[in-house]
Amino acid sequence: MFKKLIIGAVFSALSLPLLLSNAHAEQANVPVTLAKPASDPTALDVDLLKAKINRSLGLKVVKAEATAVPGIALLITDQGMFYASYDGEFFIQGKVYSLGNATVTDIAEKSLAKIRLEGLKTFEDDMIVYKAKDEKYVVSVFTDITCGYCRKMHEQMADYNARGITFRYLAYPRSGIKDRSGELSQGFKDLRSVWCSDDSAQALTKAKSGSGIAYRICESPVEAQFNFGRQIGVNGTPAIILSNGMMIPGYQPPAQLEELLKNS
């Protein structure tokens, strides 16, 4: 009935040790209603699952939905994408693939594509745009100033634009919003300064060329864009989102990106 599947990483430890330490510390305080498995393990109770994951791991679940794997739900959280059993007894970090019909398919991509496109709409007025004169394609790219491949991609902007590819940049400080001491990270402050500039496109070009950044403070979308990126699976830069919601991680040369867009 169901296609054969493989699980990329099952019951693996979180990369965020604080989550697990919090989970152990609070285990004794889990209410009886949350500690018990769902009465019907074959049915997904979204509210119960969200509450249990939040209580156990401190994760805020933005969205939970059933997958093609019996008894396994996809979780979109404030710290990325995960899976869990319907009753919340098992938590899975990794990817799940369908191997049916001689093709390998990431079963989360369809759901994530929709979430990405919906989320991008909220940032349409807050992106830094390099528009192609004869626009054929539009890509939305999570970027960081310190990323070498981000700089290489930006150096080729004229070539991308000449091929009809418009770039819309979102901020993704790889160092995070805060550093280990709890202060705002330099990466965040630099990107905030760019987004707060009178001419943000020019400021970003200068910053990526190493010309320096004029320090600015304003109400910027940098933190919101970073958090959105984490929710939809961004864990490095550049990360390119196509118009169909598909995400391509890593640098793509102009000719290669154009070919990819033609066939997507």
C-alpha positions in Angstrom: 0.0 0.0 0.0 2.8 2.4 0.9 5.9 3.0 -1.1 9.2 1.7 0.3 10.9 4.4 2.3 14.2 5.1 3.9 14.8 7.4 6.8 17.9 9.6 6.6 18.6 9.8 10.3 16.4 8.0 12.9 16.1 9.0 16.5 19.3 10.9 16.2 20.5 13.3 18.9 19.6 16.9 18.3 22.4 19.2 17.2 21.1 21.5 20.0 22.2 19.9 23.3 20.2 22.4 25.3 17.0 21.0 24.0 17.8 17.6 25.3 19.0 18.9 28.6 15.8 20.8 29.0 13.9 17.7 28.1 15.6 15.6 30.8 15.1 18.4 33.4 11.4 18.6 32.7 10.6 15.0 32.2 9.3 14.5 35.7 6.9 17.4 35.3 5.2 16.2 32.1 1.4 16.3 32.7 -0.3 12.9 32.7 -2.4 14.0 29.7 0.8 14.6 27.7 2.8 11.6 29.0 0.2 9.1 27.8 0.2 8.1 24.1 -2.7 9.1 22.0 -5.7 6.8 22.3 -5.5 6.0 18.6 -1.8 5.8 17.5 -2.9 5.6 13.8 -4.7 9.0 14.0 -2.8 12.3 14.1 -3.9 14.7 16.9 -2.0 17.9 15.8 -2.7 19.8 19.0 -1.6 16.9 21.3 1.6 16.4 19.2 2.4 20.1 19.2 1.9 20.3 23.0 4.0 17.2 23.7 7.0 18.3 21.5 6.9 21.7 23.1 6.8 20.3 26.6 9.5 17.7 25.9 11.9 19.6 23.8 11.0 23.3 24.0 10.4 23.4 20.3 7.5 25.6 18.9 5.8 23.5 16.2 4.6 25.9 13.5 2.9 23.1 11.5 2.4 19.4 11.8 1.0 17.1 9.1 0.8 13.5 8.2 3.3 11.9 5.8 3.2 8.9 3.6 5.0 6.9 6.3 2.4 5.2 8.6 2.3 6.9 12.0 4.9 9.5 11.2 4.2 13.3 11.1 6.2 16.1 9.5 7.0 18.9 11.9 7.9 22.5 10.9 9.4 24.1 14.0 11.0 27.4 15.0 14.4 25.5 14.7 13.9 23.6 11.5 12.2 20.5 10.1 11.8 17.2 12.0 9.6 14.2 12.1 7.8 12.5 15.0 5.5 9.6 15.7 1.9 10.6 16.0 1.9 10.0 19.8 5.1 12.1 20.2 7.0 9.1 21.7 9.6 9.2 19.0 11.4 12.2 17.5 13.4 12.0 14.2 16.0 14.3 12.8 16.8 13.8 9.2 15.1 13.3 5.8 12.6 10.7 4.6 12.7 9.6 1.0 10.2 7.6 -1.1 11.9 5.0 -3.4 8.8 4.2 -5.5 8.7 4.0 -9.3 12.5 4.0 -9.6 12.7 7.6 -8.3 14.0 9.0 -5.1 11.8 11.7 -3.7 12.1 13.8 -0.5 8.6 13.5 0.9 8.8 16.8 2.7 9.6 18.9 -0.3 6.0 19.3 -1.5 4.9 20.6 1.9 8.0 22.7 2.3 7.6 24.3 -1.2 4.2 25.6 -0.3 5.4 26.9 3.1 8.3 28.6 1.4 6.2 30.4 -1.2 3.7 31.5 1.4 6.4 32.8 3.7 8.2 34.7 0.9 5.1 36.7 0.3 5.5 38.3 3.7 8.9 39.5 2.8 8.3 40.8 -0.7 8.8 44.5 0.4 11.8 43.7 2.5 14.1 41.9 0.1 17.1 43.5 -1.7 16.4 43.1 -5.4 18.7 43.0 -8.4 16.2 43.0 -11.3 16.9 41.7 -14.7 16.1 44.1 -17.5 14.4 41.4 -19.6 13.1 39.3 -16.7 12.4 35.6 -17.4 13.0 34.1 -13.9 12.9 35.2 -10.3 14.9 33.5 -7.5 14.9 34.3 -3.8 18.3 33.8 -2.2 19.3 33.6 1.4 22.7 35.3 1.7 25.4 36.4 4.1 28.2 38.9 3.7 30.9 36.6 5.0 30.0 33.7 2.7 32.6 33.1 0.0 30.3 31.6 -2.5 27.7 34.3 -1.8 30.4 36.8 -2.8 31.3 34.9 -5.9 27.6 34.7 -6.9 27.2 38.4 -6.4 30.2 39.2 -8.4 28.5 37.5 -11.4 25.2 39.5 -10.9 25.5 41.2 -14.3 25.7 37.8 -16.0 22.7 36.4 -14.1 20.7 39.5 -15.0 21.8 39.3 -18.6 20.3 35.8 -18.7 16.9 37.2 -17.4 17.4 36.1 -13.8 16.2 38.5 -11.1 17.7 38.1 -7.7 15.8 38.8 -4.5 18.0 38.6 -1.4 17.0 37.6 2.1 19.3 37.9 5.1 20.7 34.8 6.8 23.5 35.6 9.2 25.4 32.3 9.4 26.7 33.3 12.9 23.1 33.5 14.1 21.3 36.4 15.7 23.3 36.3 19.0 26.8 35.1 19.9 27.8 32.8 22.7 27.8 35.7 25.2 24.2 36.5 24.4 25.1 39.7 22.5 24.0 40.5 18.9 26.4 38.7 16.6 28.6 40.8 14.2 27.0 39.0 11.3 23.6 40.1 12.3 24.7 43.7 12.9 26.4 43.9 9.5 23.4 42.6 7.7 21.1 44.9 9.7 23.3 47.8 8.7 23.0 46.8 5.0 19.2 46.5 5.2 19.0 49.9 7.1 21.0 51.7 4.5 19.4 54.4 2.3 20.5 52.3 -0.8 20.5 48.8 0.5 21.4 47.2 -2.9 24.5 49.4 -3.2 25.4 48.8 0.5 25.2 45.0 0.0 27.4 45.2 -3.1 30.0 47.2 -1.2 29.8 44.9 1.8 30.3 41.8 -0.3 33.3 43.4 -2.1 35.0 44.1 1.2 34.6 47.8 1.0 33.2 48.1 4.5 29.8 48.8 6.0 28.5 52.0 7.5 27.0 51.1 10.9 23.2 51.6 10.9 20.4 50.6 13.3 16.7 50.4 12.4 13.7 48.1 12.5 15.0 45.6 10.0 13.6 42.2 8.8 16.9 40.4 9.3 15.9 38.4 12.4 12.5 37.4 10.9 14.1 36.4 7.6 16.7 34.3 9.5 14.0 32.6 11.5 12.0 31.9 8.4 15.0 30.4 6.7 15.6 28.0 9.6 11.9 26.9 9.5 12.1 26.0 5.8 15.4 24.0 5.9 18.1 26.7 5.3 21.3 25.7 7.1 23.9 27.5 5.0 24.3 30.1 2.3 23.6 30.7 -0.5 20.3 28.9 -0.5 18.2 29.5 -3.6 14.4 29.2 -3.7 12.9 28.9 -7.2 9.5 30.2 -8.2 7.9 26.7 -7.6 9.2 26.7 -4.0 12.0 24.2 -4.6 15.2 25.0 -2.7 18.6 24.6 -4.3 21.4 24.8 -1.7 24.8 26.2 -2.6 26.4 28.2 -5.4 25.1 27.8 -9.0 27.1 29.4 -11.8 25.0 31.6 -14.2 24.8 29.2 -17.1 24.0 26.3 -14.7 21.3 28.2 -12.9 19.7 29.3 -16.1 19.6 25.7 -17.3 18.1 24.6 -14.1 15.4 27.3 -14.3 14.5 26.4 -17.8 13.9 22.8 -16.7 12.1 23.4 -13.4 
